[in-house]
Structures are given as C-alpha cells and as structure tokens.
C-alpha cells in the first residue's frame, strides 16, 4: 500500500493474497467450533449442577455423622458448656 504523506491519499494498493484470506477463514471457523464446544460443556455442567451439589451435601453430612460418632466424651465438666 502506498499513501501520499502530505494528502493521506492512497496511491496504490494490492489485495491480500488468497492464502491469507483462506487462513483467516479457517482461523475464524475454528474459533466458532471452540466456542460452541465450550458453551455445550458449560450447559451440561449447569444441568448436572443440582445433582452434584446434592451429592456433595450428602457426603459432607455423612462425614459429619461419622465424625460425631468417633468423638469421645468431653474430658472436663466445663467442656460441655462451650458446645
């Protein structure tokens, strides 16, 4: 591209080579499929979110119950006061 520095007018230019246009088209097509894949993965994760949270809550509850069973009686009479 040639531009006149005083007037800013374009004096001459060449169109980009065909290979450049093809590379640009392939790059944008790849990005579209990546965005679609990412969206679908996020959608699947969101659909299973309730089940996953229920499972986490159930596991934490079971762990807490087991922890309560494993605890020994307080070692001192004053310990009960702080529970």
Phi and psi restraints in degrees (range 20) as a CNS / XPLOR table:
assign (resid 1 and name C) (resid 2 and name N)
       (resid 2 and name CA) (resid 2 and name C) 1.0 -119.1 20.0 2
assign (resid 2 and name N) (resid 2 and name CA)
       (resid 2 and name C) (resid 3 and name N) 1.0 128.2 20.0 2
assign (resid 2 and name C) (resid 3 and name N)
       (resid 3 and name CA) (resid 3 and name C) 1.0 -124.3 20.0 2
assign (resid 3 and name N) (resid 3 and name CA)
       (resid 3 and name C) (resid 4 and name N) 1.0 137.6 20.0 2
assign (resid 3 and name C) (resid 4 and name N)
       (resid 4 and name CA) (resid 4 and name C) 1.0 -73.1 20.0 2
assign (resid 4 and name N) (resid 4 and name CA)
       (resid 4 and name C) (resid 5 and name N) 1.0 119.7 20.0 2
assign (resid 4 and name C) (resid 5 and name N)
       (resid 5 and name CA) (resid 5 and name C) 1.0 -66.3 20.0 2
assign (resid 5 and name N) (resid 5 and name CA)
       (resid 5 and name C) (resid 6 and name N) 1.0 -26.5 20.0 2
assign (resid 5 and name C) (resid 6 and name N)
       (resid 6 and name CA) (resid 6 and name C) 1.0 -82.0 20.0 2
assign (resid 6 and name N) (resid 6 and name CA)
       (resid 6 and name C) (resid 7 and name N) 1.0 -46.6 20.0 2
assign (resid 6 and name C) (resid 7 and name N)
       (resid 7 and name CA) (resid 7 and name C) 1.0 -95.2 20.0 2
assign (resid 7 and name N) (resid 7 and name CA)
       (resid 7 and name C) (resid 8 and name N) 1.0 -21.1 20.0 2
assign (resid 7 and name C) (resid 8 and name N)
       (resid 8 and name CA) (resid 8 and name C) 1.0 79.8 20.0 2
assign (resid 8 and name N) (resid 8 and name CA)
       (resid 8 and name C) (resid 9 and name N) 1.0 8.4 20.0 2
assign (resid 8 and name C) (resid 9 and name N)
       (resid 9 and name CA) (resid 9 and name C) 1.0 -78.1 20.0 2
assign (resid 9 and name N) (resid 9 and name CA)
       (resid 9 and name C) (resid 10 and name N) 1.0 141.7 20.0 2
assign (resid 9 and name C) (resid 10 and name N)
       (resid 10 and name CA) (resid 10 and name C) 1.0 -79.0 20.0 2
assign (resid 10 and name N) (resid 10 and name CA)
       (resid 10 and name C) (resid 11 and name N) 1.0 120.5 20.0 2
assign (resid 10 and name C) (resid 11 and name N)
       (resid 11 and name CA) (resid 11 and name C) 1.0 -89.7 20.0 2
assign (resid 11 and name N) (resid 11 and name CA)
       (resid 11 and name C) (resid 12 and name N) 1.0 -40.4 20.0 2
assign (resid 11 and name C) (resid 12 and name N)
       (resid 12 and name CA) (resid 12 and name C) 1.0 -155.8 20.0 2
assign (resid 12 and name N) (resid 12 and name CA)
       (resid 12 and name C) (resid 13 and name N) 1.0 150.8 20.0 2
assign (resid 12 and name C) (resid 13 and name N)
       (resid 13 and name CA) (resid 13 and name C) 1.0 -155.8 20.0 2
assign (resid 13 and name N) (resid 13 and name CA)
       (resid 13 and name C) (resid 14 and name N) 1.0 157.4 20.0 2
assign (resid 13 and name C) (resid 14 and name N)
       (resid 14 and name CA) (resid 14 and name C) 1.0 -120.7 20.0 2
assign (resid 14 and name N) (resid 14 and name CA)
       (resid 14 and name C) (resid 15 and name N) 1.0 141.2 20.0 2
assign (resid 14 and name C) (resid 15 and name N)
       (resid 15 and name CA) (resid 15 and name C) 1.0 -67.7 20.0 2
assign (resid 15 and name N) (resid 15 and name CA)
       (resid 15 and name C) (resid 16 and name N) 1.0 153.0 20.0 2
assign (resid 15 and name C) (resid 16 and name N)
       (resid 16 and name CA) (resid 16 and name C) 1.0 -64.7 20.0 2
assign (resid 16 and name N) (resid 16 and name CA)
       (resid 16 and name C) (resid 17 and name N) 1.0 150.9 20.0 2
assign (resid 16 and name C) (resid 17 and name N)
       (resid 17 and name CA) (resid 17 and name C) 1.0 -64.5 20.0 2
assign (resid 17 and name N) (resid 17 and name CA)
       (resid 17 and name C) (resid 18 and name N) 1.0 153.8 20.0 2
assign (resid 17 and name C) (resid 18 and name N)
       (resid 18 and name CA) (resid 18 and name C) 1.0 -58.8 20.0 2
assign (resid 18 and name N) (resid 18 and name CA)
       (resid 18 and name C) (resid 19 and name N) 1.0 -36.5 20.0 2
assign (resid 18 and name C) (resid 19 and name N)
       (resid 19 and name CA) (resid 19 and name C) 1.0 -61.1 20.0 2
assign (resid 19 and name N) (resid 19 and name CA)
       (resid 19 and name C) (resid 20 and name N) 1.0 -35.9 20.0 2
assign (resid 19 and name C) (resid 20 and name N)
       (resid 20 and name CA) (resid 20 and name C) 1.0 -65.7 20.0 2
assign (resid 20 and name N) (resid 20 and name CA)
       (resid 20 and name C) (resid 21 and name N) 1.0 -43.5 20.0 2
assign (resid 20 and name C) (resid 21 and name N)
       (resid 21 and name CA) (resid 21 and name C) 1.0 -65.2 20.0 2
assign (resid 21 and name N) (resid 21 and name CA)
       (resid 21 and name C) (resid 22 and name N) 1.0 -40.9 20.0 2
assign (resid 21 and name C) (resid 22 and name N)
       (resid 22 and name CA) (resid 22 and name C) 1.0 -64.3 20.0 2
assign (resid 22 and name N) (resid 22 and name CA)
       (resid 22 and name C) (resid 23 and name N) 1.0 -41.6 20.0 2
assign (resid 22 and name C) (resid 23 and name N)
       (resid 23 and name CA) (resid 23 and name C) 1.0 -63.9 20.0 2
assign (resid 23 and name N) (resid 23 and name CA)
       (resid 23 and name C) (resid 24 and name N) 1.0 -41.5 20.0 2
assign (resid 23 and name C) (resid 24 and name N)
       (resid 24 and name CA) (resid 24 and name C) 1.0 -63.5 20.0 2
assign (resid 24 and name N) (resid 24 and name CA)
       (resid 24 and name C) (resid 25 and name N) 1.0 -43.1 20.0 2
assign (resid 24 and name C) (resid 25 and name N)
       (resid 25 and name CA) (resid 25 and name C) 1.0 -63.3 20.0 2
assign (resid 25 and name N) (resid 25 and name CA)
       (resid 25 and name C) (resid 26 and name N) 1.0 -44.4 20.0 2
assign (resid 25 and name C) (resid 26 and name N)
       (resid 26 and name CA) (resid 26 and name C) 1.0 -63.9 20.0 2
assign (resid 26 and name N) (resid 26 and name CA)
       (resid 26 and name C) (resid 27 and name N) 1.0 -38.8 20.0 2
assign (resid 26 and name C) (resid 27 and name N)
       (resid 27 and name CA) (resid 27 and name C) 1.0 -66.0 20.0 2
assign (resid 27 and name N) (resid 27 and name CA)
       (resid 27 and name C) (resid 28 and name N) 1.0 -41.7 20.0 2
assign (resid 27 and name C) (resid 28 and name N)
       (resid 28 and name CA) (resid 28 and name C) 1.0 -72.6 20.0 2
assign (resid 28 and name N) (resid 28 and name CA)
       (resid 28 and name C) (resid 29 and name N) 1.0 -32.9 20.0 2
assign (resid 28 and name C) (resid 29 and name N)
       (resid 29 and name CA) (resid 29 and name C) 1.0 -66.5 20.0 2
assign (resid 29 and name N) (resid 29 and name CA)
       (resid 29 and name C) (resid 30 and name N) 1.0 -41.0 20.0 2
assign (resid 29 and name C) (resid 30 and name N)
       (resid 30 and name CA) (resid 30 and name C) 1.0 -62.2 20.0 2
assign (resid 30 and name N) (resid 30 and name CA)
       (resid 30 and name C) (resid 31 and name N) 1.0 -40.1 20.0 2
assign (resid 30 and name C) (resid 31 and name N)
       (resid 31 and name CA) (resid 31 and name C) 1.0 -65.4 20.0 2
assign (resid 31 and name N) (resid 31 and name CA)
       (resid 31 and name C) (resid 32 and name N) 1.0 -37.6 20.0 2
assign (resid 31 and name C) (resid 32 and name N)
       (resid 32 and name CA) (resid 32 and name C) 1.0 -64.0 20.0 2
assign (resid 32 and name N) (resid 32 and name CA)
       (resid 32 and name C) (resid 33 and name N) 1.0 -41.9 20.0 2
assign (resid 32 and name C) (resid 33 and name N)
       (resid 33 and name CA) (resid 33 and name C) 1.0 -69.6 20.0 2
assign (resid 33 and name N) (resid 33 and name CA)
       (resid 33 and name C) (resid 34 and name N) 1.0 -35.0 20.0 2
assign (resid 33 and name C) (resid 34 and name N)
       (resid 34 and name CA) (resid 34 and name C) 1.0 -64.4 20.0 2
assign (resid 34 and name N) (resid 34 and name CA)
       (resid 34 and name C) (resid 35 and name N) 1.0 -41.9 20.0 2
assign (resid 34 and name C) (resid 35 and name N)
       (resid 35 and name CA) (resid 35 and name C) 1.0 -63.9 20.0 2
assign (resid 35 and name N) (resid 35 and name CA)
       (resid 35 and name C) (resid 36 and name N) 1.0 -40.9 20.0 2
assign (resid 35 and name C) (resid 36 and name N)
       (resid 36 and name CA) (resid 36 and name C) 1.0 -64.0 20.0 2
assign (resid 36 and name N) (resid 36 and name CA)
       (resid 36 and name C) (resid 37 and name N) 1.0 -43.9 20.0 2
assign (resid 36 and name C) (resid 37 and name N)
       (resid 37 and name CA) (resid 37 and name C) 1.0 -63.2 20.0 2
assign (resid 37 and name N) (resid 37 and name CA)
       (resid 37 and name C) (resid 38 and name N) 1.0 -42.4 20.0 2
assign (resid 37 and name C) (resid 38 and name N)
       (resid 38 and name CA) (resid 38 and name C) 1.0 -64.3 20.0 2
assign (resid 38 and name N) (resid 38 and name CA)
       (resid 38 and name C) (resid 39 and name N) 1.0 -40.8 20.0 2
assign (resid 38 and name C) (resid 39 and name N)
       (resid 39 and name CA) (resid 39 and name C) 1.0 -63.7 20.0 2
assign (resid 39 and name N) (resid 39 and name CA)
       (resid 39 and name C) (resid 40 and name N) 1.0 -44.1 20.0 2
assign (resid 39 and name C) (resid 40 and name N)
       (resid 40 and name CA) (resid 40 and name C) 1.0 -64.8 20.0 2
assign (resid 40 and name N) (resid 40 and name CA)
       (resid 40 and name C) (resid 41 and name N) 1.0 -38.2 20.0 2
assign (resid 40 and name C) (resid 41 and name N)
       (resid 41 and name CA) (resid 41 and name C) 1.0 -65.4 20.0 2
assign (resid 41 and name N) (resid 41 and name CA)
       (resid 41 and name C) (resid 42 and name N) 1.0 -42.4 20.0 2
assign (resid 41 and name C) (resid 42 and name N)
       (resid 42 and name CA) (resid 42 and name C) 1.0 -65.3 20.0 2
assign (resid 42 and name N) (resid 42 and name CA)
       (resid 42 and name C) (resid 43 and name N) 1.0 -37.7 20.0 2
assign (resid 42 and name C) (resid 43 and name N)
       (resid 43 and name CA) (resid 43 and name C) 1.0 -65.4 20.0 2
assign (resid 43 and name N) (resid 43 and name CA)
       (resid 43 and name C) (resid 44 and name N) 1.0 -43.7 20.0 2
assign (resid 43 and name C) (resid 44 and name N)
       (resid 44 and name CA) (resid 44 and name C) 1.0 -61.9 20.0 2
assign (resid 44 and name N) (resid 44 and name CA)
       (resid 44 and name C) (resid 45 and name N) 1.0 -42.0 20.0 2
assign (resid 44 and name C) (resid 45 and name N)
       (resid 45 and name CA) (resid 45 and name C) 1.0 -63.6 20.0 2
assign (resid 45 and name N) (resid 45 and name CA)
       (resid 45 and name C) (resid 46 and name N) 1.0 -39.7 20.0 2
assign (resid 45 and name C) (resid 46 and name N)
       (resid 46 and name CA) (resid 46 and name C) 1.0 -68.2 20.0 2
assign (resid 46 and name N) (resid 46 and name CA)
       (resid 46 and name C) (resid 47 and name N) 1.0 -37.0 20.0 2
assign (resid 46 and name C) (resid 47 and name N)
       (resid 47 and name CA) (resid 47 and name C) 1.0 -66.6 20.0 2
assign (resid 47 and name N) (resid 47 and name CA)
       (resid 47 and name C) (resid 48 and name N) 1.0 -32.8 20.0 2
assign (resid 47 and name C) (resid 48 and name N)
       (resid 48 and name CA) (resid 48 and name C) 1.0 -94.9 20.0 2
assign (resid 48 and name N) (resid 48 and name CA)
       (resid 48 and name C) (resid 49 and name N) 1.0 4.7 20.0 2
assign (resid 48 and name C) (resid 49 and name N)
       (resid 49 and name CA) (resid 49 and name C) 1.0 -62.3 20.0 2
assign (resid 49 and name N) (resid 49 and name CA)
       (resid 49 and name C) (resid 50 and name N) 1.0 -44.1 20.0 2
assign (resid 49 and name C) (resid 50 and name N)
       (resid 50 and name CA) (resid 50 and name C) 1.0 -60.6 20.0 2
assign (resid 50 and name N) (resid 50 and name CA)
       (resid 50 and name C) (resid 51 and name N) 1.0 -45.4 20.0 2
assign (resid 50 and name C) (resid 51 and name N)
       (resid 51 and name CA) (resid 51 and name C) 1.0 -63.4 20.0 2
assign (resid 51 and name N) (resid 51 and name CA)
       (resid 51 and name C) (resid 52 and name N) 1.0 -43.5 20.0 2
assign (resid 51 and name C) (resid 52 and name N)
       (resid 52 and name CA) (resid 52 and name C) 1.0 -62.3 20.0 2
assign (resid 52 and name N) (resid 52 and name CA)
       (resid 52 and name C) (resid 53 and name N) 1.0 -42.5 20.0 2
assign (resid 52 and name C) (resid 53 and name N)
       (resid 53 and name CA) (resid 53 and name C) 1.0 -67.0 20.0 2
assign (resid 53 and name N) (resid 53 and name CA)
       (resid 53 and name C) (resid 54 and name N) 1.0 -38.3 20.0 2
assign (resid 53 and name C) (resid 54 and name N)
       (resid 54 and name CA) (resid 54 and name C) 1.0 -62.5 20.0 2
assign (resid 54 and name N) (resid 54 and name CA)
       (resid 54 and name C) (resid 55 and name N) 1.0 -41.8 20.0 2
assign (resid 54 and name C) (resid 55 and name N)
       (resid 55 and name CA) (resid 55 and name C) 1.0 -63.0 20.0 2
assign (resid 55 and name N) (resid 55 and name CA)
       (resid 55 and name C) (resid 56 and name N) 1.0 -43.5 20.0 2
assign (resid 55 and name C) (resid 56 and name N)
       (resid 56 and name CA) (resid 56 and name C) 1.0 -62.2 20.0 2
assign (resid 56 and name N) (resid 56 and name CA)
       (resid 56 and name C) (resid 57 and name N) 1.0 -42.1 20.0 2
assign (resid 56 and name C) (resid 57 and name N)
       (resid 57 and name CA) (resid 57 and name C) 1.0 -64.3 20.0 2
assign (resid 57 and name N) (resid 57 and name CA)
       (resid 57 and name C) (resid 58 and name N) 1.0 -43.4 20.0 2
assign (resid 57 and name C) (resid 58 and name N)
       (resid 58 and name CA) (resid 58 and name C) 1.0 -61.7 20.0 2
assign (resid 58 and name N) (resid 58 and name CA)
       (resid 58 and name C) (resid 59 and name N) 1.0 -44.6 20.0 2
assign (resid 58 and name C) (resid 59 and name N)
       (resid 59 and name CA) (resid 59 and name C) 1.0 -63.5 20.0 2
assign (resid 59 and name N) (resid 59 and name CA)
       (resid 59 and name C) (resid 60 and name N) 1.0 -41.7 20.0 2
assign (resid 59 and name C) (resid 60 and name N)
       (resid 60 and name CA) (resid 60 and name C) 1.0 -65.6 20.0 2
assign (resid 60 and name N) (resid 60 and name CA)
       (resid 60 and name C) (resid 61 and name N) 1.0 -38.8 20.0 2
assign (resid 60 and name C) (resid 61 and name N)
       (resid 61 and name CA) (resid 61 and name C) 1.0 -64.7 20.0 2
assign (resid 61 and name N) (resid 61 and name CA)
       (resid 61 and name C) (resid 62 and name N) 1.0 -43.4 20.0 2
assign (resid 61 and name C) (resid 62 and name N)
       (resid 62 and name CA) (resid 62 and name C) 1.0 -63.5 20.0 2
assign (resid 62 and name N) (resid 62 and name CA)
       (resid 62 and name C) (resid 63 and name N) 1.0 -40.5 20.0 2
assign (resid 62 and name C) (resid 63 and name N)
       (resid 63 and name CA) (resid 63 and name C) 1.0 -63.4 20.0 2
assign (resid 63 and name N) (resid 63 and name CA)
       (resid 63 and name C) (resid 64 and name N) 1.0 -42.2 20.0 2
assign (resid 63 and name C) (resid 64 and name N)
       (resid 64 and name CA) (resid 64 and name C) 1.0 -65.3 20.0 2
assign (resid 64 and name N) (resid 64 and name CA)
       (resid 64 and name C) (resid 65 and name N) 1.0 -39.4 20.0 2
assign (resid 64 and name C) (resid 65 and name N)
       (resid 65 and name CA) (resid 65 and name C) 1.0 -64.1 20.0 2
assign (resid 65 and name N) (resid 65 and name CA)
       (resid 65 and name C) (resid 66 and name N) 1.0 -43.3 20.0 2
assign (resid 65 and name C) (resid 66 and name N)
       (resid 66 and name CA) (resid 66 and name C) 1.0 -64.3 20.0 2
assign (resid 66 and name N) (resid 66 and name CA)
       (resid 66 and name C) (resid 67 and name N) 1.0 -37.5 20.0 2
assign (resid 66 and name C) (resid 67 and name N)
       (resid 67 and name CA) (resid 67 and name C) 1.0 -65.0 20.0 2
assign (resid 67 and name N) (resid 67 and name CA)
       (resid 67 and name C) (resid 68 and name N) 1.0 -40.0 20.0 2
assign (resid 67 and name C) (resid 68 and name N)
       (resid 68 and name CA) (resid 68 and name C) 1.0 -65.2 20.0 2
assign (resid 68 and name N) (resid 68 and name CA)
       (resid 68 and name C) (resid 69 and name N) 1.0 -35.6 20.0 2
assign (resid 68 and name C) (resid 69 and name N)
       (resid 69 and name CA) (resid 69 and name C) 1.0 -71.4 20.0 2
assign (resid 69 and name N) (resid 69 and name CA)
       (resid 69 and name C) (resid 70 and name N) 1.0 -31.6 20.0 2
assign (resid 69 and name C) (resid 70 and name N)
       (resid 70 and name CA) (resid 70 and name C) 1.0 -80.9 20.0 2
assign (resid 70 and name N) (resid 70 and name CA)
       (resid 70 and name C) (resid 71 and name N) 1.0 -18.0 20.0 2
assign (resid 70 and name C) (resid 71 and name N)
       (resid 71 and name CA) (resid 71 and name C) 1.0 -70.3 20.0 2
assign (resid 71 and name N) (resid 71 and name CA)
       (resid 71 and name C) (resid 72 and name N) 1.0 141.1 20.0 2
assign (resid 71 and name C) (resid 72 and name N)
       (resid 72 and name CA) (resid 72 and name C) 1.0 -86.2 20.0 2
assign (resid 72 and name N) (resid 72 and name CA)
       (resid 72 and name C) (resid 73 and name N) 1.0 167.2 20.0 2
assign (resid 72 and name C) (resid 73 and name N)
       (resid 73 and name CA) (resid 73 and name C) 1.0 -63.7 20.0 2
assign (resid 73 and name N) (resid 73 and name CA)
       (resid 73 and name C) (resid 74 and name N) 1.0 153.3 20.0 2
assign (resid 73 and name C) (resid 74 and name N)
       (resid 74 and name CA) (resid 74 and name C) 1.0 -57.5 20.0 2
assign (resid 74 and name N) (resid 74 and name CA)
       (resid 74 and name C) (resid 75 and name N) 1.0 145.2 20.0 2
assign (resid 74 and name C) (resid 75 and name N)
       (resid 75 and name CA) (resid 75 and name C) 1.0 -80.9 20.0 2
assign (resid 75 and name N) (resid 75 and name CA)
       (resid 75 and name C) (resid 76 and name N) 1.0 -16.1 20.0 2
assign (resid 75 and name C) (resid 76 and name N)
       (resid 76 and name CA) (resid 76 and name C) 1.0 -142.8 20.0 2
assign (resid 76 and name N) (resid 76 and name CA)
       (resid 76 and name C) (resid 77 and name N) 1.0 150.9 20.0 2
assign (resid 76 and name C) (resid 77 and name N)
       (resid 77 and name CA) (resid 77 and name C) 1.0 -61.3 20.0 2
assign (resid 77 and name N) (resid 77 and name CA)
       (resid 77 and name C) (resid 78 and name N) 1.0 -33.3 20.0 2
assign (resid 77 and name C) (resid 78 and name N)
       (resid 78 and name CA) (resid 78 and name C) 1.0 -72.9 20.0 2
assign (resid 78 and name N) (resid 78 and name CA)
       (resid 78 and name C) (resid 79 and name N) 1.0 -18.8 20.0 2
assign (resid 78 and name C) (resid 79 and name N)
       (resid 79 and name CA) (resid 79 and name C) 1.0 -63.2 20.0 2
assign (resid 79 and name N) (resid 79 and name CA)
       (resid 79 and name C) (resid 80 and name N) 1.0 -34.6 20.0 2
assign (resid 79 and name C) (resid 80 and name N)
       (resid 80 and name CA) (resid 80 and name C) 1.0 -63.4 20.0 2
assign (resid 80 and name N) (resid 80 and name CA)
       (resid 80 and name C) (resid 81 and name N) 1.0 -30.2 20.0 2
assign (resid 80 and name C) (resid 81 and name N)
       (resid 81 and name CA) (resid 81 and name C) 1.0 -63.9 20.0 2
assign (resid 81 and name N) (resid 81 and name CA)
       (resid 81 and name C) (resid 82 and name N) 1.0 -29.5 20.0 2
assign (resid 81 and name C) (resid 82 and name N)
       (resid 82 and name CA) (resid 82 and name C) 1.0 -96.8 20.0 2
assign (resid 82 and name N) (resid 82 and name CA)
       (resid 82 and name C) (resid 83 and name N) 1.0 4.2 20.0 2
